[in-house]
Amino acid sequence: MILPTLYKRTATGATQVWEIEVEDNKFRTTSGQLDGVKTTNKWTFCKGKNTGKANATTDAEQALKEAEAKHQKKREKDYSLSIDAIDEKQFYEPMLAQDFKNKNRNKDVYDSLQNKEVKVFSQPKLDGIRCIATKDGLFTRTGKEITAIPHISAELKKFFAKYPDAVLDGELYNHKYKDDFNKIIHLVRKQNLTEEHLAESKKMIQYHIYDIPKIGTLDEQSLYSDRIGMLK
């Protein structure tokens, strides 16, 4: 079994290819430039883990699990599933909150705000997990996929069917846990999912959208007032 091939544009403009193959209890990787010589590494053999526990894995299951983890890490390092998309931004890095009084953050912006006639937008700060949503899934601000909240993905399915190139930026949150950030982390970042966990996350985790960095002809360089208008 070979997981989907990944592609990346190198600093010299070449196309880098990366694959990982899984066979029973072992995996190996192959990489190189698209039109060049490829290098295939030796097999890595895996042993099952957590014997006797609910999350126990066989040798073969562990090999697939480790291969999928390596595949995901490559995707987080600007590799693309499509050769046609290697020049596109693979994930959006959201704007982070800054200290308004820190003039060194962005002096031009700070100075302009001293003008009382300048109009600004403000939003409440929610202490949750930042989430970037695209047609390909839900991701953290560093590009790691979030899989513990499929109910959010399901709700956004119709939206992305209509706007396949759109990008949403928001927070995974529930005000009930405003003083229990660790509970939100537990519900959102859990890896070994159970029916009970999925039911709880569906009941409690909400997606509060701040912005649409990309939709239609609008992007990060467009006026925020235009982008936020699309949310309404």
C-alpha positions as a printed NumPy array, in Angstrom:
array([[  0.   ,   0.   ,   0.   ],
       [  1.368,   3.398,  -0.999],
       [ -0.099,   6.491,   0.639],
       [ -0.917,   9.437,  -1.664],
       [  2.166,  10.95 ,  -3.298],
       [  3.218,  14.353,  -1.958],
       [  4.794,  17.202,  -3.933],
       [  6.796,  20.298,  -3.032],
       [  8.49 ,  23.102,  -4.936],
       [ 12.182,  23.374,  -4.004],
       [ 14.184,  26.588,  -3.642],
       [ 15.643,  25.974,  -7.11 ],
       [ 12.205,  25.618,  -8.704],
       [ 12.288,  21.836,  -9.105],
       [  9.428,  19.532,  -8.076],
       [ 10.238,  17.297,  -5.107],
       [  8.306,  14.022,  -4.789],
       [  7.828,  12.011,  -1.592],
       [  6.056,   8.66 ,  -1.072],
       [  5.691,   6.202,   1.757],
       [  4.89 ,   2.526,   1.205],
       [  3.428,   0.184,   3.819],
       [  3.693,  -3.591,   3.584],
       [  2.492,  -5.725,   6.494],
       [  4.585,  -4.691,   9.531],
       [  7.013,  -2.394,   7.739],
       [  7.226,   0.852,   5.773],
       [  9.757,   2.699,   3.634],
       [  9.98 ,   6.057,   1.895],
       [ 10.965,   7.084,  -1.614],
       [ 11.922,  10.632,  -2.518],
       [ 13.614,  12.693,  -5.184],
       [ 12.935,  15.192,  -7.917],
       [ 10.04 ,  14.473, -10.246],
       [ 12.19 ,  13.993, -13.339],
       [ 15.292,  12.82 , -11.505],
       [ 16.65 ,   9.782,  -9.7  ],
       [ 14.614,   8.638,  -6.701],
       [ 16.075,   7.267,  -3.473],
       [ 14.273,   4.483,  -1.608],
       [ 15.177,   3.956,   2.035],
       [ 15.427,   0.588,   3.769],
       [ 12.359,  -0.944,   5.361],
       [ 11.489,   0.15 ,   8.899],
       [  9.958,  -2.727,  10.883],
       [  7.312,  -1.996,  13.515],
       [  6.101,  -3.742,  16.648],
       [  2.585,  -3.513,  17.973],
       [  2.04 ,  -1.417,  21.099],
       [ -0.149,  -1.375,  24.215],
       [ -0.768,  -5.121,  24.246],
       [ -3.816,  -6.021,  26.306],
       [ -5.197,  -2.485,  26.299],
       [ -8.15 ,  -1.006,  24.418],
       [ -5.797,   0.939,  22.135],
       [ -3.548,  -2.032,  21.36 ],
       [ -2.127,  -2.26 ,  17.834],
       [ -0.825,  -5.224,  15.875],
       [  2.522,  -5.02 ,  14.079],
       [  0.749,  -4.196,  10.81 ],
       [ -1.548,  -1.621,  12.41 ],
       [  1.418,   0.075,  14.057],
       [  3.287,   0.234,  10.739],
       [  0.313,   1.931,   9.067],
       [ -0.14 ,   4.297,  12.018],
       [  3.506,   5.41 ,  11.945],
       [  3.471,   5.78 ,   8.163],
       [  0.348,   7.951,   8.293],
       [  1.969,  10.112,  10.983],
       [  5.045,  10.661,   8.801],
       [  2.808,  11.436,   5.828],
       [  0.921,  14.034,   7.881],
       [  4.151,  15.684,   9.067],
       [  5.23 ,  16.127,   5.454],
       [  1.909,  17.777,   4.65 ],
       [  2.537,  20.175,   7.519],
       [  5.863,  21.116,   5.909],
       [  4.364,  22.622,   2.754],
       [  3.999,  19.365,   0.796],
       [  0.875,  19.16 ,  -1.361],
       [ -1.344,  16.242,  -2.352],
       [ -1.667,  17.731,  -5.834],
       [  1.179,  18.588,  -8.17 ],
       [ -1.017,  21.373,  -9.54 ],
       [ -1.179,  23.015,  -6.109],
       [  2.491,  23.025,  -5.103],
       [  2.82 ,  26.76 ,  -5.686],
       [ -0.203,  27.544,  -3.556],
       [ -0.042,  28.311,   0.142],
       [ -0.626,  24.965,   1.845],
       [ -2.101,  26.43 ,   5.014],
       [ -3.005,  29.868,   6.251],
       [ -1.208,  31.322,   9.249],
       [ -3.859,  33.377,  11.041],
       [ -3.255,  36.834,  12.459],
       [ -2.525,  36.574,  16.167],
       [ -3.585,  38.965,  18.905],
       [ -1.063,  41.668,  19.761],
       [ -0.62 ,  44.155,  22.586],
       [ -2.372,  47.328,  21.46 ],
       [ -0.045,  49.525,  23.521],
       [  3.135,  47.973,  22.139],
       [  4.167,  50.56 ,  19.558],
       [  6.93 ,  48.311,  18.222],
       [  4.416,  45.759,  16.928],
       [  3.314,  47.889,  14.007],
       [  4.127,  51.573,  14.386],
       [  2.172,  52.7  ,  11.316],
       [ -0.993,  51.037,  12.553],
       [ -0.513,  52.322,  16.087],
       [  0.047,  55.889,  14.91 ],
       [ -3.013,  55.827,  12.654],
       [ -5.198,  54.743,  15.553],
       [ -4.345,  57.912,  17.447],
       [ -6.684,  59.664,  14.994],
       [-10.083,  59.699,  16.698],
       [-11.843,  59.634,  13.336],
       [-10.366,  56.255,  12.423],
       [-12.911,  53.431,  12.623],
       [-11.862,  50.01 ,  13.858],
       [-13.365,  46.538,  14.216],
       [-13.248,  44.694,  17.522],
       [-14.145,  41.151,  18.529],
       [-14.217,  39.342,  21.875],
       [-11.158,  37.237,  22.689],
       [-12.216,  33.613,  23.112],
       [ -9.8  ,  31.324,  24.925],
       [-10.188,  28.278,  22.704],
       [ -8.297,  26.469,  19.938],
       [ -7.64 ,  28.432,  16.744],
       [ -9.034,  26.61 ,  13.731],
       [ -8.523,  27.174,  10.011],
       [-11.192,  25.479,   7.881],
       [-10.871,  24.625,   4.185],
       [-12.5  ,  22.077,   1.891],
       [ -9.638,  19.73 ,   2.835],
       [-10.397,  19.759,   6.555],
       [ -9.863,  21.559,   9.843],
       [ -6.375,  22.648,  10.882],
       [ -4.539,  24.334,  13.748],
       [ -2.737,  27.63 ,  13.147],
       [  0.45 ,  25.64 ,  12.475],
       [ -1.201,  23.401,   9.885],
       [ -1.869,  20.256,  11.929],
       [ -5.102,  18.499,  11.035],
       [ -7.882,  18.38 ,  13.642],
       [ -9.857,  15.123,  13.47 ],
       [-11.717,  15.   ,  16.8  ],
       [-14.63 ,  17.229,  15.722],
       [-16.149,  15.701,  12.563],
       [-19.481,  17.374,  13.356],
       [-17.92 ,  20.745,  12.47 ],
       [-16.635,  19.396,   9.151],
       [-20.078,  17.983,   8.392],
       [-21.748,  21.344,   9.063],
       [-19.313,  23.113,   6.718],
       [-19.669,  20.603,   3.887],
       [-22.406,  22.532,   2.031],
       [-20.502,  25.805,   2.424],
       [-17.328,  24.404,   0.856],
       [-19.336,  22.729,  -1.896],
       [-20.454,  26.233,  -2.872],
       [-17.124,  27.958,  -2.115],
       [-14.408,  25.297,  -2.624],
       [-11.532,  27.8  ,  -2.5  ],
       [-12.688,  29.543,   0.676],
       [-10.715,  29.681,   3.922],
       [-12.37 ,  30.262,   7.307],
       [-10.579,  31.456,  10.437],
       [-12.092,  31.003,  13.868],
       [-11.974,  29.475,  17.325],
       [-13.12 ,  26.1  ,  18.649],
       [-14.786,  27.039,  21.897],
       [-17.673,  26.738,  24.324],
       [-18.339,  29.462,  26.89 ],
       [-19.166,  26.771,  29.431],
       [-15.437,  26.035,  29.467],
       [-14.254,  29.659,  29.599],
       [-12.358,  28.796,  32.796],
       [-11.344,  25.285,  31.726],
       [ -9.084,  25.586,  28.686],
       [ -7.672,  22.1  ,  29.298],
       [-11.125,  20.599,  28.742],
       [-11.317,  22.247,  25.319],
       [ -7.856,  20.91 ,  24.494],
       [ -8.935,  17.43 ,  25.563],
       [-12.022,  17.484,  23.353],
       [-10.327,  18.99 ,  20.29 ],
       [ -6.885,  17.389,  20.214],
       [ -7.615,  13.82 ,  21.271],
       [ -6.168,  11.29 ,  18.808],
       [ -7.573,   7.908,  19.864],
       [-11.241,   8.679,  19.358],
       [-14.127,   6.762,  20.904],
       [-17.863,   7.012,  20.322],
       [-18.232,   8.608,  23.759],
       [-15.595,  11.239,  22.999],
       [-17.102,  12.1  ,  19.624],
       [-20.544,  12.43 ,  21.196],
       [-19.208,  14.807,  23.857],
       [-17.235,  16.925,  21.387],
       [-20.308,  17.154,  19.139],
       [-22.375,  18.369,  22.08 ],
       [-19.854,  20.865,  23.435],
       [-17.429,  22.159,  20.787],
       [-18.585,  25.092,  18.649],
       [-16.816,  26.897,  15.801],
       [-16.818,  30.686,  16.212],
       [-15.702,  32.244,  12.903],
       [-13.698,  35.488,  13.026],
       [-12.774,  36.013,   9.417],
       [-12.787,  34.678,   5.85 ],
       [ -9.179,  35.152,   4.646],
       [-10.188,  33.889,   1.219],
       [-13.502,  33.628,  -0.615],
       [-14.298,  34.38 ,  -4.235],
       [-12.291,  37.429,  -5.317],
       [-11.538,  38.429,  -1.711],
       [ -8.308,  37.501,   0.052],
       [ -6.105,  38.605,   2.954],
       [ -5.279,  41.862,   1.195],
       [ -8.948,  42.814,   0.796],
       [-10.686,  45.141,   3.224],
       [-11.723,  43.38 ,   6.399],
       [-15.113,  45.077,   6.156],
       [-15.69 ,  43.323,   2.822],
       [-14.585,  39.948,   4.153],
       [-16.581,  40.172,   7.37 ],
       [-19.593,  41.182,   5.291],
       [-19.537,  37.729,   3.709],
       [-20.089,  36.168,   7.124],
       [-23.397,  37.971,   7.423]])
